[in-house]
Amino acid sequence: MLRGETSTLELVESLMALKRTLRCVEQAGEGKHSVGFAALGVLAYVQRHQPTRATDIAQWVGIGPAAMSRQVAELENSGLLVRAPSPTDARAQLISLTSNGSDEIQQAYERRVVVLSELLNDWDEAEISDAAETVNSIQTVLRAGLEAMATKNTKAATGPEENSNA
């Protein structure tokens, strides 16, 4: 193995285990109250970036446009999202939260805080803050890397002749 592969593999395994654990935590806290783990992720993204396009949400979530279109339609039918025509692009629609969508996010976060507080009851405020800082750091680095990869792949797909004109 190359230097660092063992540590990187350990990180991959740890992140996968964390992802599974977080889904269990989500289920423990949400029960019948929520629209679902994936839907709340979409609502949270829209809350931070509204109005936004479905393609932007899909890219951030990491799913295809067709799956995102179905998700947005379900959330719109549930009264949590609303679509409006883009004033700058006749082909696009901009997505925003309804007041019910905002309420759903607020209530979901409150439920999650209760569950995590119970699960982390042996941790003090500094340990929780340190954990949040570490998770945010990992997320920031990974997102930046993904953006760099997407830019590199876009340039490679356009070909060298188009890249030289940019």
Secondary structure, 3 states (H helix, E strand, C coil): CCCCHHHHHHHHHHHHHHHHHHHHHHHHHHCCCCCCHHHHHHHHHHHHHCCECHHHHHHHHCCCHHHHHHHHHHHHHCCCEEEEECCCCCCCEEEEECHHHHHHHHHHHHHHHHHHHHHCCCCCHHHHHHHHHHHHHHHHHHHHHHHHHHHHHHHHHHCHHHHHHC
